[in-house]
Amino acid sequence: MTPEMSFECLLISRDPAVVSTIHRILNELSISTKICFHSSHAFRTLETTTGTDLIVVDLADDSFSGVLPEVWKFGPKLKPTIVGICDVGQHVRGVHVIVDKPVTAEGSAKSLKTAYTKMVADYRRHARYALIVKTTATDDLGASVPITVMDIGLGGVGLRVQTPLQVGRVLAFHLLLPGASRSIHIQARVLWTREFGTTGCEFVRIPPVDTNILTDWLMERLRVKSIASPSGGYLRSSAKTQSK
């Protein structure tokens, strides 16, 4: 999902009451929904789709019992939030949120709001903001390393370097974020390298004050759409409003 775009959901059910109720609530949450009435259709969609943020599956229907193993098979390729529609008392491993069946508008809205909160948190944690800032880092051997910061998130940065860096090397540098009042100090460890000098790093240490600057800067830029609350009002579900 990109900033200001809706999340994407795969709704798997052939129960008209489930489809009608859940689809309406997803629409109110500004979640783009694709409906699958058969497990074969769901499997094909999972194989060809990489941007699914949410899967809502009617697990009270035995014909969809194979959906969750299919999702798990993809491993890190697909890590959606999973909502299981289950008979009362039914327990299913690997489901993040349960909707009791028969579904009700009130109960479904509450459960899907919980799922939405999780999706926003996951998005905020993994999203990266693109930028191109040149600076010079100092590695843990004291050598100067020219770098270009290509993207940044809450957990790390993507760099481009002229000379390949060894995995595990720690870089320290100051970064002035576009529009920020002052630069922040970052220590980051090289996690992986690719061709053309592309390098991924995780944060090792950022001073608390600088962490606040980075967090506020990112939250102003990583936003998702407004969502409708069950009471009929609207909530601004941005990374900033969800951070507390």
C-alpha positions as CSV (number, residue, x, y, z in Angstrom):
1,M,0.0,0.0,0.0
2,T,1.3,3.5,-0.8
3,P,0.5,6.7,1.0
4,E,-3.1,7.9,0.6
5,M,-4.1,4.6,-1.0
6,S,-6.6,2.2,0.5
7,F,-5.6,-1.2,1.8
8,E,-6.5,-4.2,-0.3
9,C,-8.6,-7.1,1.0
10,L,-9.4,-10.6,-0.3
11,L,-12.8,-11.7,1.0
12,I,-13.4,-15.4,0.7
13,S,-16.9,-16.6,1.3
14,R,-19.9,-17.9,-0.6
15,D,-22.4,-17.0,2.1
16,P,-24.5,-14.0,0.9
17,A,-25.1,-12.7,4.4
18,V,-21.3,-12.7,5.1
19,V,-20.4,-11.2,1.8
20,S,-23.0,-8.4,2.1
21,T,-22.2,-7.4,5.7
22,I,-18.4,-7.7,5.5
23,H,-18.1,-6.0,2.1
24,R,-20.2,-3.0,3.3
25,I,-18.0,-2.5,6.4
26,L,-14.8,-2.9,4.3
27,N,-16.1,-0.2,2.0
28,E,-16.8,2.1,4.9
29,L,-13.2,1.6,6.0
30,S,-12.0,2.6,2.5
31,I,-10.6,-0.9,2.0
32,S,-10.5,-2.1,-1.6
33,T,-12.1,-5.6,-1.7
34,K,-11.8,-8.6,-4.1
35,I,-14.4,-11.3,-3.5
36,C,-13.7,-15.0,-4.1
37,F,-16.7,-17.4,-3.9
38,H,-14.6,-20.6,-4.4
39,S,-11.3,-21.8,-2.9
40,S,-9.8,-22.4,-6.4
41,H,-10.4,-18.7,-7.2
42,A,-8.8,-17.7,-3.9
43,F,-5.8,-19.9,-4.6
44,R,-5.2,-18.4,-8.0
45,T,-5.6,-14.9,-6.6
46,L,-3.1,-15.6,-3.8
47,E,-0.6,-16.9,-6.4
48,T,-0.8,-13.8,-8.6
49,T,-1.3,-11.0,-6.0
50,T,1.5,-9.6,-3.8
51,G,-0.2,-6.5,-2.4
52,T,-3.0,-8.1,-0.2
53,D,-3.1,-6.5,3.2
54,L,-6.1,-8.3,4.6
55,I,-7.7,-11.7,4.1
56,V,-11.2,-12.3,5.4
57,V,-12.1,-16.0,5.1
58,D,-15.2,-17.8,6.1
59,L,-13.7,-20.7,8.1
60,A,-17.2,-21.9,9.1
61,D,-17.4,-23.2,5.5
62,D,-15.3,-26.4,5.3
63,S,-14.6,-25.8,1.6
64,F,-12.3,-22.9,2.6
65,S,-10.3,-24.9,5.2
66,G,-7.2,-25.1,2.8
67,V,-6.9,-21.3,2.5
68,L,-4.8,-20.6,5.6
69,P,-2.2,-23.3,4.7
70,E,-2.0,-21.7,1.2
71,V,-1.3,-18.3,2.8
72,W,1.3,-19.7,5.1
73,K,3.1,-21.4,2.2
74,F,4.0,-18.0,0.7
75,G,6.1,-17.2,3.8
76,P,7.6,-13.7,3.7
77,K,6.1,-13.0,0.3
78,L,2.7,-12.4,1.8
79,K,2.1,-11.3,5.3
80,P,-1.5,-10.1,5.5
81,T,-3.7,-9.6,8.5
82,I,-6.1,-12.6,8.6
83,V,-9.7,-12.3,9.8
84,G,-11.4,-15.6,10.3
85,I,-15.2,-15.9,10.3
86,C,-15.9,-18.8,12.6
87,D,-18.7,-20.5,14.4
88,V,-19.0,-19.5,18.0
89,G,-16.4,-21.5,20.0
90,Q,-14.4,-22.4,17.0
91,H,-10.6,-21.9,17.4
92,V,-8.2,-21.6,14.5
93,R,-4.5,-21.1,14.7
94,G,-2.9,-18.4,12.6
95,V,-5.9,-16.1,12.7
96,H,-5.4,-12.6,14.0
97,V,-9.0,-11.5,14.5
98,I,-12.2,-13.5,14.8
99,V,-15.7,-12.6,13.6
100,D,-18.4,-14.8,15.1
101,K,-20.9,-16.4,12.8
102,P,-23.7,-15.6,12.2
103,V,-22.3,-12.3,11.5
104,T,-23.8,-9.0,12.7
105,A,-23.0,-5.5,11.6
106,E,-22.0,-4.4,15.1
107,G,-19.8,-7.4,15.8
108,S,-18.2,-7.4,12.4
109,A,-17.5,-3.6,12.5
110,K,-15.7,-4.0,15.9
111,S,-13.6,-6.9,14.7
112,L,-12.7,-5.3,11.4
113,K,-11.7,-2.1,13.1
114,T,-9.3,-4.2,15.3
115,A,-7.9,-5.7,12.1
116,Y,-7.5,-2.2,10.5
117,T,-5.6,-1.0,13.5
118,K,-3.2,-3.9,13.1
119,M,-2.8,-3.2,9.4
120,V,-2.0,0.5,10.0
121,A,0.6,-0.5,12.6
122,D,2.2,-3.1,10.2
123,Y,2.3,-0.5,7.4
124,R,3.8,2.1,9.6
125,R,6.5,-0.3,10.9
126,H,7.6,-1.6,7.4
127,A,7.0,1.4,5.1
128,R,9.9,3.3,3.7
129,Y,10.0,6.9,2.5
130,A,12.1,7.5,-0.6
131,L,14.6,10.3,-0.6
132,I,18.1,11.0,-2.2
133,V,20.5,12.6,0.3
134,K,24.2,12.5,-0.1
135,T,26.4,12.5,3.0
136,T,29.6,11.0,4.4
137,A,29.5,8.2,7.0
138,T,32.3,6.9,9.3
139,D,32.5,3.2,9.7
140,D,33.5,1.2,12.8
141,L,37.2,1.2,11.6
142,G,37.2,5.0,11.4
143,A,37.2,5.2,7.6
144,S,35.1,7.8,5.7
145,V,32.5,6.3,3.5
146,P,30.5,8.4,1.0
147,I,26.9,7.3,0.9
148,T,23.6,8.3,-0.7
149,V,20.6,7.7,1.5
150,M,17.9,6.3,-0.8
151,D,15.0,5.6,1.7
152,I,14.3,5.6,5.4
153,G,11.8,4.0,7.7
154,L,11.4,3.5,11.5
155,G,13.7,0.5,11.4
156,G,16.5,1.3,9.0
157,V,17.8,3.0,5.8
158,G,18.5,2.0,2.3
159,L,21.9,3.3,0.9
160,R,23.8,3.4,-2.2
161,V,27.6,3.3,-2.0
162,Q,30.5,3.3,-4.4
163,T,32.5,0.6,-2.7
164,P,30.7,-2.5,-1.5
165,L,30.4,-2.8,2.3
166,Q,30.8,-5.9,4.4
167,V,27.7,-7.2,6.1
168,G,27.9,-6.3,9.8
169,R,29.8,-3.1,9.3
170,V,28.4,-0.2,11.4
171,L,28.1,3.3,9.9
172,A,27.6,6.5,11.7
173,F,26.4,9.6,10.0
174,H,24.4,12.8,10.3
175,L,21.3,13.1,8.1
176,L,19.3,16.2,7.3
177,L,15.8,15.2,6.4
178,P,14.1,17.4,3.8
179,G,12.2,20.1,5.7
180,A,13.6,19.2,9.1
181,S,15.0,22.0,11.3
182,R,18.3,20.1,12.1
183,S,20.1,16.9,11.2
184,I,19.8,13.6,13.1
185,H,22.6,11.3,14.1
186,I,22.3,7.7,13.0
187,Q,24.3,4.5,13.7
188,A,23.2,1.7,11.3
189,R,24.5,-1.8,10.7
190,V,24.8,-3.3,7.2
191,L,22.3,-6.2,6.8
192,W,22.6,-7.0,3.1
193,T,24.2,-5.7,-0.1
194,R,23.2,-6.0,-3.8
195,E,24.7,-5.1,-7.1
196,F,25.3,-1.4,-8.0
197,G,26.1,-0.6,-4.4
198,T,22.5,-1.0,-3.1
199,T,22.7,-1.6,0.7
200,G,20.2,-2.2,3.4
201,C,20.9,-1.2,7.0
202,E,19.2,-1.6,10.4
203,F,19.4,1.1,13.0
204,V,21.8,0.4,15.9
205,R,21.4,3.6,17.8
206,I,19.7,7.0,17.3
207,P,19.6,9.5,20.2
208,P,16.0,9.7,21.7
209,V,15.6,13.3,20.6
210,D,16.6,12.4,17.1
211,T,14.3,9.4,17.2
212,N,11.4,11.7,17.9
213,I,12.4,14.0,15.0
214,L,12.5,11.0,12.6
215,T,9.3,9.5,13.8
216,D,7.4,12.8,13.5
217,W,8.9,13.4,10.1
218,L,7.9,10.0,8.8
219,M,4.4,10.1,10.3
220,E,3.7,13.3,8.5
221,R,4.4,11.6,5.2
222,L,3.1,8.0,5.7
223,R,-0.7,8.4,5.8
224,V,-3.6,6.3,4.8
225,K,-7.2,7.2,4.0
226,S,-9.8,8.4,6.4
227,I,-12.0,5.6,7.7
228,A,-15.6,5.6,8.9
229,S,-16.2,4.9,12.5
230,P,-19.1,2.5,13.5
231,S,-20.9,5.5,15.0
232,G,-21.0,7.2,11.6
233,G,-18.3,9.7,12.1
234,Y,-14.9,9.7,10.5
235,L,-11.5,9.0,12.0
236,R,-8.2,10.1,10.5
237,S,-6.2,6.9,10.4
238,S,-2.8,8.3,9.8
239,A,0.5,7.0,11.1
240,K,0.7,10.0,13.4
241,T,-2.8,9.7,14.9
242,Q,-2.2,5.9,15.5
243,S,1.2,6.2,17.1
244,K,0.1,6.7,20.6
